[in-house]
Amino acid sequence: MIWPGTNDPYKRKKTIRFLIITAVIGISVAAASSTIQQIANSDNPLKVCINDRETSYKIQASLEVIVDGQKADIPANVGVNDGECQRTIYTLTDDGTIHAEWIEEYPFEIGHFLWIWDFPLRDMEQGKSTIYVNGKESPHFINHPLQEGYHYKAVFTSKDYDTSKDKDFLPEQ
């Protein structure tokens, strides 16, 4: 197969040289970007492991998640990766107890836990979903701060949910 610009040996040499220089520049930019992001996020509590850190700020709260009228199970060990890395927000048991800890006070939010859990928030209707904090609806939705001892109830409606099956179309008796 003949590639454009490779018939003439001089042009072929220039084309290959250009491709090599472009590849080196691309790899260098990617490596530099990755290094800069690692340095910038080294103290970001949402992206680091706390295994080797002394954490003095600790809070504990409970969470209940309802999706389309069904209670969702919150698994144990959310935020704990094979014993190698324990994130700042995690669960130890499957009873809905959330633990958060950091080296100093940090404004953890319920959305941070959902992000670490990989909860499919994009598949939910945000206009039809709510967060209740100690029984009262939160105006902050997933941005409500986690506070020690509070109970959070997240009620989500998925985009695929058919609300007509919740209605009874029989006449009243």
C-alpha positions as a Markdown table, in Angstrom:
| # | Residue | x | y | z |
|---|---|---|---|---|
| 1 | Met | 0.0 | 0.0 | 0.0 |
| 2 | Ile | 1.3 | 3.4 | -0.9 |
| 3 | Trp | 0.7 | 6.1 | 1.7 |
| 4 | Pro | 0.5 | 9.8 | 0.6 |
| 5 | Gly | 3.8 | 11.4 | 0.6 |
| 6 | Thr | 5.8 | 8.2 | 0.7 |
| 7 | Asn | 6.7 | 7.6 | -2.9 |
| 8 | Asp | 9.6 | 10.0 | -2.9 |
| 9 | Pro | 12.3 | 8.9 | -0.3 |
| 10 | Tyr | 12.9 | 12.5 | 0.8 |
| 11 | Lys | 9.1 | 13.1 | 1.4 |
| 12 | Arg | 8.9 | 9.7 | 3.1 |
| 13 | Lys | 11.7 | 10.6 | 5.5 |
| 14 | Lys | 10.0 | 14.0 | 6.2 |
| 15 | Thr | 6.6 | 12.4 | 6.8 |
| 16 | Ile | 8.0 | 9.7 | 9.1 |
| 17 | Arg | 10.0 | 12.4 | 11.0 |
| 18 | Phe | 6.8 | 14.5 | 11.4 |
| 19 | Leu | 4.8 | 11.5 | 12.7 |
| 20 | Ile | 7.6 | 10.6 | 15.2 |
| 21 | Ile | 7.8 | 14.3 | 16.5 |
| 22 | Thr | 4.0 | 14.5 | 16.8 |
| 23 | Ala | 3.9 | 11.2 | 18.7 |
| 24 | Val | 6.7 | 12.4 | 21.1 |
| 25 | Ile | 4.9 | 15.7 | 21.7 |
| 26 | Gly | 1.6 | 13.9 | 22.3 |
| 27 | Ile | 3.1 | 11.4 | 24.8 |
| 28 | Ser | 5.0 | 14.2 | 26.6 |
| 29 | Val | 1.9 | 16.3 | 27.0 |
| 30 | Ala | -0.1 | 13.3 | 28.3 |
| 31 | Ala | 2.6 | 12.4 | 30.8 |
| 32 | Ala | 3.0 | 16.0 | 32.0 |
| 33 | Ser | -0.8 | 16.4 | 32.4 |
| 34 | Ser | -1.0 | 13.2 | 34.4 |
| 35 | Thr | 1.9 | 14.2 | 36.6 |
| 36 | Ile | 0.4 | 17.7 | 37.2 |
| 37 | Gln | -3.0 | 16.2 | 38.1 |
| 38 | Gln | -1.5 | 13.8 | 40.6 |
| 39 | Ile | 0.4 | 16.6 | 42.3 |
| 40 | Ala | -2.6 | 18.9 | 42.3 |
| 41 | Asn | -4.9 | 16.1 | 43.7 |
| 42 | Ser | -2.5 | 14.8 | 46.3 |
| 43 | Asp | -4.4 | 16.6 | 49.1 |
| 44 | Asn | -7.9 | 16.3 | 47.6 |
| 45 | Pro | -9.9 | 14.2 | 50.1 |
| 46 | Leu | -12.2 | 12.8 | 47.4 |
| 47 | Lys | -9.3 | 11.4 | 45.4 |
| 48 | Val | -6.8 | 10.0 | 47.8 |
| 49 | Cys | -6.4 | 7.0 | 50.1 |
| 50 | Ile | -6.3 | 7.5 | 53.8 |
| 51 | Asn | -4.5 | 4.3 | 54.7 |
| 52 | Asp | -1.2 | 6.1 | 55.6 |
| 53 | Arg | -2.8 | 9.3 | 57.0 |
| 54 | Glu | -3.6 | 10.2 | 60.6 |
| 55 | Thr | -7.3 | 11.3 | 60.4 |
| 56 | Ser | -8.7 | 13.3 | 63.3 |
| 57 | Tyr | -11.9 | 14.4 | 61.7 |
| 58 | Lys | -14.4 | 11.6 | 61.7 |
| 59 | Ile | -18.2 | 11.6 | 61.1 |
| 60 | Gln | -20.8 | 8.8 | 60.8 |
| 61 | Ala | -24.3 | 9.1 | 59.3 |
| 62 | Ser | -26.9 | 6.7 | 58.0 |
| 63 | Leu | -28.3 | 6.5 | 54.5 |
| 64 | Glu | -31.3 | 4.9 | 53.0 |
| 65 | Val | -31.7 | 4.8 | 49.2 |
| 66 | Ile | -35.1 | 4.2 | 47.5 |
| 67 | Val | -35.1 | 3.8 | 43.7 |
| 68 | Asp | -38.4 | 3.7 | 41.9 |
| 69 | Gly | -40.2 | 2.8 | 45.2 |
| 70 | Gln | -37.8 | -0.1 | 46.0 |
| 71 | Lys | -35.2 | 0.0 | 48.7 |
| 72 | Ala | -31.7 | -0.3 | 47.3 |
| 73 | Asp | -29.1 | -2.2 | 49.2 |
| 74 | Ile | -26.0 | -0.2 | 50.1 |
| 75 | Pro | -23.1 | -2.7 | 49.9 |
| 76 | Ala | -20.4 | -3.1 | 52.5 |
| 77 | Asn | -16.9 | -1.9 | 51.7 |
| 78 | Val | -17.9 | 1.0 | 49.4 |
| 79 | Gly | -14.8 | 3.1 | 49.2 |
| 80 | Val | -12.5 | 0.2 | 50.2 |
| 81 | Asn | -10.5 | -1.3 | 47.2 |
| 82 | Asp | -9.2 | -4.8 | 48.0 |
| 83 | Gly | -7.5 | -3.5 | 51.2 |
| 84 | Glu | -5.1 | -1.4 | 49.2 |
| 85 | Cys | -6.9 | 1.9 | 49.3 |
| 86 | Gln | -9.5 | 3.1 | 51.8 |
| 87 | Arg | -11.2 | 6.3 | 50.5 |
| 88 | Thr | -12.3 | 9.1 | 52.8 |
| 89 | Ile | -16.0 | 8.2 | 52.5 |
| 90 | Tyr | -16.7 | 4.5 | 53.0 |
| 91 | Thr | -19.0 | 1.8 | 54.4 |
| 92 | Leu | -17.9 | -1.1 | 56.5 |
| 93 | Thr | -21.3 | -2.9 | 56.7 |
| 94 | Asp | -24.4 | -3.2 | 54.5 |
| 95 | Asp | -26.7 | -1.5 | 57.0 |
| 96 | Gly | -26.4 | 2.0 | 55.4 |
| 97 | Thr | -23.9 | 3.5 | 57.8 |
| 98 | Ile | -21.5 | 5.9 | 56.1 |
| 99 | His | -18.2 | 6.8 | 57.6 |
| 100 | Ala | -16.2 | 9.9 | 56.5 |
| 101 | Glu | -12.8 | 10.9 | 57.8 |
| 102 | Trp | -10.0 | 13.3 | 56.9 |
| 103 | Ile | -7.0 | 15.0 | 58.5 |
| 104 | Glu | -9.1 | 18.2 | 59.2 |
| 105 | Glu | -12.7 | 19.2 | 59.0 |
| 106 | Tyr | -14.0 | 18.9 | 55.4 |
| 107 | Pro | -17.5 | 19.7 | 54.0 |
| 108 | Phe | -18.4 | 16.2 | 52.8 |
| 109 | Glu | -21.7 | 16.0 | 51.0 |
| 110 | Ile | -24.1 | 13.1 | 50.3 |
| 111 | Gly | -23.3 | 13.4 | 46.6 |
| 112 | His | -19.6 | 12.6 | 47.4 |
| 113 | Phe | -20.7 | 9.2 | 48.8 |
| 114 | Leu | -22.9 | 8.5 | 45.8 |
| 115 | Trp | -20.0 | 9.4 | 43.5 |
| 116 | Ile | -17.6 | 7.0 | 45.3 |
| 117 | Trp | -20.3 | 4.3 | 45.3 |
| 118 | Asp | -20.7 | 4.8 | 41.5 |
| 119 | Phe | -24.4 | 5.3 | 42.0 |
| 120 | Pro | -26.0 | 5.9 | 38.5 |
| 121 | Leu | -27.2 | 9.4 | 39.2 |
| 122 | Arg | -27.3 | 10.3 | 35.5 |
| 123 | Asp | -30.0 | 7.6 | 35.0 |
| 124 | Met | -32.3 | 9.4 | 37.6 |
| 125 | Glu | -34.9 | 12.1 | 37.0 |
| 126 | Gln | -33.4 | 14.9 | 39.2 |
| 127 | Gly | -36.7 | 16.8 | 39.1 |
| 128 | Lys | -38.5 | 13.9 | 40.6 |
| 129 | Ser | -35.9 | 12.9 | 43.1 |
| 130 | Thr | -35.4 | 14.2 | 46.6 |
| 131 | Ile | -33.1 | 13.9 | 49.6 |
| 132 | Tyr | -34.6 | 13.9 | 53.1 |
| 133 | Val | -32.5 | 14.8 | 56.1 |
| 134 | Asn | -33.8 | 13.6 | 59.4 |
| 135 | Gly | -37.3 | 13.4 | 57.8 |
| 136 | Lys | -37.3 | 16.9 | 56.2 |
| 137 | Glu | -36.8 | 17.5 | 52.5 |
| 138 | Ser | -33.4 | 19.1 | 51.8 |
| 139 | Pro | -33.3 | 22.1 | 49.5 |
| 140 | His | -29.7 | 21.2 | 48.6 |
| 141 | Phe | -30.5 | 17.7 | 47.1 |
| 142 | Ile | -27.2 | 15.8 | 46.8 |
| 143 | Asn | -25.1 | 18.8 | 47.9 |
| 144 | His | -26.5 | 18.5 | 51.4 |
| 145 | Pro | -23.5 | 18.3 | 53.9 |
| 146 | Leu | -23.0 | 15.1 | 55.8 |
| 147 | Gln | -23.3 | 15.7 | 59.5 |
| 148 | Glu | -22.6 | 13.5 | 62.5 |
| 149 | Gly | -25.4 | 11.2 | 63.5 |
| 150 | Tyr | -27.9 | 12.4 | 60.8 |
| 151 | His | -30.2 | 10.1 | 58.9 |
| 152 | Tyr | -30.4 | 10.7 | 55.1 |
| 153 | Lys | -33.1 | 9.2 | 52.9 |
| 154 | Ala | -32.5 | 9.5 | 49.1 |
| 155 | Val | -35.6 | 8.9 | 47.0 |
| 156 | Phe | -34.8 | 8.6 | 43.3 |
| 157 | Thr | -37.0 | 8.0 | 40.3 |
| 158 | Ser | -35.2 | 6.6 | 37.3 |
| 159 | Lys | -35.7 | 8.0 | 33.8 |
| 160 | Asp | -37.0 | 4.6 | 32.6 |
| 161 | Tyr | -39.6 | 4.3 | 35.4 |
| 162 | Asp | -43.2 | 3.9 | 34.3 |
| 163 | Thr | -45.3 | 5.8 | 36.9 |
| 164 | Ser | -48.6 | 4.5 | 35.4 |
| 165 | Lys | -48.1 | 1.1 | 37.0 |
| 166 | Asp | -48.3 | 2.8 | 40.4 |
| 167 | Lys | -51.8 | 4.1 | 39.8 |
| 168 | Asp | -55.0 | 2.1 | 40.3 |
| 169 | Phe | -57.4 | 2.8 | 37.4 |
| 170 | Leu | -60.4 | 1.0 | 39.0 |
| 171 | Pro | -63.3 | 3.2 | 40.1 |
| 172 | Glu | -63.6 | 3.9 | 43.8 |
| 173 | Gln | -66.1 | 1.7 | 45.6 |
